[in-house]
């Protein structure tokens, strides 16, 4: 047993052998009010993997029999918690109308998700990938009892129809299971955020719409055979009919990011293409290609430093004098949308909010300075204009300094 280096005094009142606070915080775990549902979902899977690996890697042959059941039980519980986690989020997002009854039947939880109108190709795939694991664990343990007790409630021997459990096979399967559970969990989380944008149909999620858009030919070919071919491929891949395809296309045409993937161009709220390029040209003057901000703090080149500060001040004044307050708010919004890879749906409201913030602050020159000092301004504006459906402008901005890479 590992020695506890921090002294424990059982006589201290009140004393709890598991939850008392002791001196030293290196091994403090966040539980209860500081914990989260994901800790439970991930933790049992991690425990199963750690146990299986410990037995095999440390060649603990004597523990094969004793740890096999805890390993499988932890894996089963991880599956149960993962399915419940996903169902809870689907209910909250309105994808599923009602929660599952409170029980430990993993097969019925999986069936509920499988039969639900998920409207997302990726999530359907992850749920389908769970099938062999759910079937195996359900067959040996319908309600989580047989992996915990040597006898069932009916007095029968648990796992009576089984005699061998190879831990190398178990570990390999656990690794695959863990990958699937994580993919399913993260896709469910993302789907909730996507649904909040309102960009989806009854059969296709926001991500599906983006993928569909990437499969369609440019608008000028929509009356030609290329569009018919693409339509057939989309319907087959996403399992939808002609009417649902039309519903998807209707949203794609008016969606900034999806529509731009097809070839539609969308105007920015206030910032003109000319002024966007002007900003980057001024930014380049303040950030020469040979200047990476590298200064020797012990032997500074003060002439270079003063020139750099002067170039920045000139660029800030030039941009502030040229752009309107609305364009500056638009510029800042596009920067953050690109830097954070945000959804395009909140763009107009974000511009309005940023403009209000600038008016309250009353210092546009400082707002511009904040942006022009960003070494990743070009990369973020390129990405932001792409997200917002102004891809031609994004290409023109990138052409102003092709060699710059994202920070």
HELIX and SHEET records of a PDB file:
HELIX    1   1 UNK A   32  UNK A   34  5                                   3    
HELIX    2   2 UNK A   37  UNK A   57  1                                  21    
HELIX    3   3 UNK A   61  UNK A   63  5                                   3    
HELIX    4   4 UNK A   64  UNK A   92  1                                  29    
HELIX    5   5 UNK A  106  UNK A  115  1                                  10    
HELIX    6   6 UNK A  121  UNK A  129  1                                   9    
HELIX    7   7 UNK A  131  UNK A  140  1                                  10    
HELIX    8   8 UNK A  167  UNK A  195  1                                  29    
HELIX    9   9 UNK A  206  UNK A  215  1                                  10    
HELIX   10  10 UNK A  219  UNK A  221  5                                   3    
HELIX   11  11 UNK A  225  UNK A  238  1                                  14    
HELIX   12  12 UNK A  242  UNK A  254  1                                  13    
HELIX   13  13 UNK A  256  UNK A  262  1                                   7    
HELIX   14  14 UNK A  273  UNK A  286  1                                  14    
HELIX   15  15 UNK A  302  UNK A  322  1                                  21    
HELIX   16  16 UNK A  325  UNK A  340  1                                  16    
HELIX   17  17 UNK A  347  UNK A  361  1                                  15    
HELIX   18  18 UNK A  364  UNK A  372  1                                   9    
HELIX   19  19 UNK A  377  UNK A  387  1                                  11    
HELIX   20  20 UNK A  391  UNK A  399  1                                   9    
END                                                                             
